[in-house]
Amino acid sequence: MENPTLPSLTNEPARDILGRLALENRGDLLSFSQKSLEKFRIKLEVTSTSSKLNEGSGNIIFANHKSSLDTIIIINALQEKGIKIPQLKLFLSEQTYPFYASHFSKDNFLVATNKPRFVLEQTQKALEHIATGGSVFIFPSGKPTECGDSLFKPGLTYLIENAPKNSFIIPCHIGEYSFTGLSQTVPVRIETYKLEEWSQLLSSELTRQENTKIIQDRYKQIFTLNNKS
């Protein structure tokens, strides 16, 4: 059986390693994620102003994106803060989705797509999951970029506009890492806000793209990305 690869990992050896680990841990997303970090000799340093992330209401979680290893980092970081795999759905790109869906339960994944006929279906599934107290993760920039700080797409804004009012927003920032094979500690910062703290930033008089720019500026402000801290 052909083993789907992760096309957004430009480092070929790293991509092949993840493919083998997925086969070895088929069906166990958490084990795959944990062993992947061990294989790449990555330790996470997760910090948050909240000792435990919100568990009573639904969560919209998002982060910057530089490579497909970010998905694994986020799964481990959220696990550490109390958001477990069964309650988590992750939006993945159309290129990355086949890899995860072929090895692990499809119930954990949604497809981030620009195809009109599927956009509403996938976002509706996400909102329904949030309404039942589940957590949905999304990379607002869509595909990974070298700097991890490209323009946000409107999908995150749509979720914020339409999620239940008792939901929470959990922005995350993944620090620098590389594929050198050397041991490294990757900082992951996680913050928690009530939905209204973000939805009140938006205006019905603006386009969704303009509101998305507001969301991205707020994200940068929180993590002081412009100051490279």
N, C-alpha and C positions, 0 to 999 in steps of 0.2 A: 504494500500500500504506500502511495506517495505521501511524503511528509510535507505539508505546507510550510513555507518559510515566512519569516517576517521581513517583508520587502523594505521597510523603513529603517532597518538596521544596516547602515552602510559598511559596517565592519563584518566581513564575511565569516571569519572564525567565530565571532560572537553570535551571529545568527545561527550558525550550525550547532553551536553548543546548546542554545535554547531549543532548537528542534529536537535534539537528543533527549534533553531533560523533559520536554513535553511528552515524548513517547514513554519515558520511564515512569512518569507520574500521571499517566492518562486518567482523567476523571477526578483528579485531586488538584484543584487550582491553587489552593493555599500551599500545599506541599511543593508544587512546581515553583511557585513564587519564592518561597523561602530558600529552596535549594538553588535557585538561580542566583540569588544574592550571594549565597555561600560560594558558588562556583566562580563568580566574578570578584570575590573577596571584598564585597561591599557591606559595610555596617551602616545602619541608619541612625541618625541622631534626630529624633522626632521631638519637636518642641511645640507647645500650645499654651495659650492662656487659660484653656479649660482642661481640667484634669481628665475629664471624660467627655467625649462628644455626645451631642444630643441623641437620645434613644427613643423618646416618646413620640416624636413627630417625624415627618419625612424630611430628608436632607437632599439638597442639591450641592454636589461637591465638584470642584473644578481645580485645575492646576495648569502650569506652564508645561510645554511639551518639546523635548529635544530628540528623543529616540523611543523606540518601542520598549526599551527597558523601563521607561517611566511608568507603564502600566503595572509592572511587577513591583516597582518601588511604592507606588500608591497603595496597592493591595496590602503590602506588609505594613505600611505606615498606618493605614486605617484600622487594620487588625489590632495593632498595638494600642490604638485609642478606643477600641470597643466596637467598631463597626465590622461585623463578621461577614464572611462570604455569602451565606444564604440571604442576607438582607440587602446585598449590594448588586446593582446592575451597572455595567460599564458600557458607555458608548465607545465603539471602536470604528476606525475607518473601514471603508469597503475593502481596502487592501489587507488590513490586519485581522479583520473579523474571521476569515476562513481558517486562519491558524488556530485561534482560540476555540472556535466553534467545532473544529474537527477533533479536538483533544479533550474538551471540557464541556460541561452542561451549557447548552445554548440559553438556558434560563437566566444566566448571569450576564448576557450580552445584548446590546442594542446596536444597530448599524447607524453610524453617522453618515448620512448620504445627502446629496443634493438633488436626487431624483424626486420630483414633485409627488409622484404616486406613493412613495414610501415615507416621505418626511412626516406627514401627518400621522401615519400609522405608528411610526417609531416614537415620535414625541408623545402621542397619546398613551402608549404603553408606559413611557417614562412617568408621565403625570399620574397615571393610575397607580403605579408602584409607589410614588411619593405619597399619594393620598392614603395608602394603607400603612404608612409609617416606614416605608422602605427608603433606601438611599440610592441615588442615581449619580454616577460620576461621568463627567464630560471634559474633554480637552477643548476649550473654546476656540483654539486656533485651528482645530481640525488636524491636519497633518503635522508631523514634527518638523521643526526648523532648527538650524544650527545654533541660533541664539536662544531658541525657546521662547521668544517674545514677539511673535508675529501678530498681526491683527486678529482680533477675535471675530468669529462669525456669529450670526444672530441667534443660533440655537440656544445658547445659554440665556439670552435675554428673553426668548419666548418662554422658557421654563420658569424664569423668575416672574414673568407677567401672569402666568396661568396656574402656578402651583397653589395649593391650599394655603390660606393666610397664616396657619400655624406652623408652616414649614420653616426650616432653618437653612441658611446659606453657609457652606464650609469651603472657603478658598484655601488652597494649599500652594506652597512654593517649593519646588525641588531644586536643591543647590547643584553646584558643578560636580561632574564625575566624568570618568574617561574609561576606555577599554584597554588600558595598558597592562592589566594583569597584576598590578600592584595593589596591596591592601589600601583601602580608602574609606573614609567616613563621609557619607553624603547627608548634609543637613536637609531636613524636611520640616517646614514650618506650617502649622495648621491653625486656622482661626475659626471661630464660630460666631455667627450673627443671626438674629431673627430676620425672617424674610422681609418684614416691613422696613428694616434699615437699608435694604437695597432697593426694594420696589419704590420707595418714596423718592429715589434719585431719578426715576424715569418720568417722562412727560408724554402725555397723549398727543401733544402738539408737535412732537419730534418723530422722525422716521425711526423704524426699528434699528437701522444701521447707526443713526445718531445716538440712540439710547445705548446701543452696544458699545460705542466709543466711551460713553460715560461709565459703563460697567468696567471696561478695561482700565480707564484712568483711575478708578477707585481701587482696582486690584493693584496697580502699580504703586499707588499711594500707600497701601497697607504694607507692601513688602519692599518699599523704597527701591524698586528696581532701577530707577533712573540714577540713583546714587551708588549702584553696584554693591549694596550692602547685603 
